[in-house]
Amino acid sequence: MTLADRIERYRAILDEWLRGLYHGLFTHPAYEKIEKEAEDLEDAFMLACFPDAFGIPSPVSYYTAELLPYLEDEFEAWERRMWDRGTLLERKGQQYHF
């Protein structure tokens, strides 16, 4: 085995190890947390715009109803997600207890 072959082999091992380290430390956990936080913000926005969907009276519902054609796809998914999920406190607690 020549020196060039050894260097190439160690480079490949180091590259694979660094990719795994980057994925494990930065990409994977951060992506999930950011995705959940973005979903929570979207849920809060939709709840502020359409509280009548859950029986909460709101004086601004007349004006936010104009947004419904633009948010139709998100509204159906949001409504299903809100009915299936437990409390917001339970959702936030899942971030800290795996």
C-alpha positions as CSV (number, residue, x, y, z in Angstrom):
1,M,0.0,0.0,0.0
2,T,1.5,3.3,-1.1
3,L,1.4,6.5,0.8
4,A,-1.1,8.0,-1.7
5,D,-3.5,5.1,-1.1
6,R,-3.3,5.5,2.6
7,I,-4.0,9.2,2.4
8,E,-6.9,8.6,0.1
9,R,-8.3,5.9,2.4
10,Y,-8.0,8.1,5.5
11,R,-9.6,11.0,3.6
12,A,-12.6,8.9,2.7
13,I,-13.0,7.7,6.3
14,L,-12.6,11.2,7.7
15,D,-15.1,12.6,5.1
16,E,-17.7,9.9,6.0
17,W,-17.1,10.6,9.8
18,L,-17.5,14.3,9.4
19,R,-20.6,14.0,7.3
20,G,-22.1,11.8,10.0
21,L,-21.1,14.2,12.7
22,Y,-22.5,17.2,10.9
23,H,-25.8,15.3,10.3
24,G,-26.1,14.1,13.9
25,L,-25.2,17.3,15.6
26,F,-26.6,20.1,13.4
27,T,-28.9,19.0,10.7
28,H,-31.2,16.3,12.1
29,P,-32.2,17.6,15.6
30,A,-32.2,21.3,14.6
31,Y,-34.4,20.6,11.5
32,E,-37.1,18.8,13.6
33,K,-37.2,21.5,16.2
34,I,-37.4,24.3,13.6
35,E,-40.1,22.5,11.8
36,K,-42.2,22.0,14.9
37,E,-41.7,25.6,15.9
38,A,-42.8,26.8,12.5
39,E,-45.8,24.5,12.7
40,D,-46.7,26.0,16.1
41,L,-46.4,29.5,14.7
42,E,-48.6,28.6,11.8
43,D,-51.2,27.1,14.2
44,A,-51.2,30.2,16.3
45,F,-51.8,32.4,13.2
46,M,-54.6,30.2,11.9
47,L,-56.2,30.2,15.3
48,A,-56.1,34.0,15.5
49,C,-57.6,34.2,12.0
50,F,-60.3,31.5,12.3
51,P,-61.3,31.0,15.9
52,D,-64.9,30.3,14.8
53,A,-63.8,26.9,13.6
54,F,-63.5,25.9,17.3
55,G,-66.5,27.8,18.6
56,I,-64.5,30.8,19.9
57,P,-66.4,34.0,18.9
58,S,-64.3,36.7,17.3
59,P,-65.2,40.1,16.0
60,V,-62.6,40.0,13.3
61,S,-63.9,36.8,11.7
62,Y,-65.8,38.8,9.1
63,Y,-62.6,40.2,7.8
64,T,-60.4,37.2,8.1
65,A,-63.0,35.1,6.1
66,E,-61.6,36.9,3.0
67,L,-58.3,35.0,3.6
68,L,-60.0,31.6,3.4
69,P,-59.7,31.1,-0.4
70,Y,-55.9,31.7,-0.1
71,L,-55.4,29.5,2.9
72,E,-57.8,26.7,1.9
73,D,-55.3,23.9,1.7
74,E,-53.5,25.0,4.9
75,F,-56.9,25.4,6.7
76,E,-58.0,21.8,6.2
77,A,-54.6,20.4,7.4
78,W,-54.6,22.8,10.3
79,E,-58.1,22.0,11.4
80,R,-57.3,18.2,11.3
81,R,-54.0,18.8,13.2
82,M,-55.7,20.8,15.9
83,W,-58.5,18.3,16.5
84,D,-56.0,15.4,16.6
85,R,-53.5,17.0,18.8
86,G,-53.7,17.3,22.6
87,T,-53.0,20.6,24.3
88,L,-50.4,23.1,23.3
89,L,-48.7,22.5,26.6
90,E,-48.4,18.8,25.8
91,R,-46.9,19.6,22.4
92,K,-44.3,22.0,23.9
93,G,-43.5,19.4,26.6
94,Q,-42.6,16.9,23.9
95,Q,-39.7,19.2,22.7
96,Y,-38.0,18.6,26.0
97,H,-38.9,15.0,26.9
98,F,-38.2,12.4,24.2
